[in-house]
Amino acid sequence: MNNLSAFLKQNALENENIKFIASKRFADESGKPVEWEICGITSEEDEAIRKACTRKVQVPGKKGQFTPETDYNAYLGKLAARCTVYPNLNNAELQNSYGCMGADSLLKTMLKPGEYAEYLAKIQEVNGFDVTMEELVDEAKN
């Protein structure tokens, strides 16, 4: 069973965008909540976002030694902004209406803290990060 055809790009299932109601506060003319559209990204894109949010920090008491430190709040914000297809968070009019610059800043301004946390969880799920560390530990025990 060494058939590699299942791994060829043309045979792989396409990732479809997901519709998600990030907040009930954004409604259409009929009062129905507007769905946001979320897409998944490649591992390369994820790595670039993670790298942009990582800096070298000097190890205390060790002159000349540094360790990488990732700002996970910034990483998740940039990941969420990158994965949001609709609404277009890069739209200048939308950013101006909230008085902020940048897609990740706009997202944090638009959503309440609980909505934002739920949205980040959905973004992670869409990108395959839906298995928690607790689930992995439980699986390893069994």
Sequence and secondary structure as in RCSB ss.txt:
>XXXX:A:sequence
MNNLSAFLKQNALENENIKFIASKRFADESGKPVEWEICGITSEEDEAIRKACTRKVQVPGKKGQFTPETDYNAY
LGKLAARCTVYPNLNNAELQNSYGCMGADSLLKTMLKPGEYAEYLAKIQEVNGFDVTMEELVDEAKN
>XXXX:A:secstr
   GGGGSGGGS     EEE   TTSB TTS B  EEE    HHHHHHHHHHTEEEEE TT TT EEEEE HHHH
HHHHHHHHEEES TT HHHHHHHT  SHHHHHHHHS HHHHHHHHHHHHHHTT  S HHHHHHHHH 
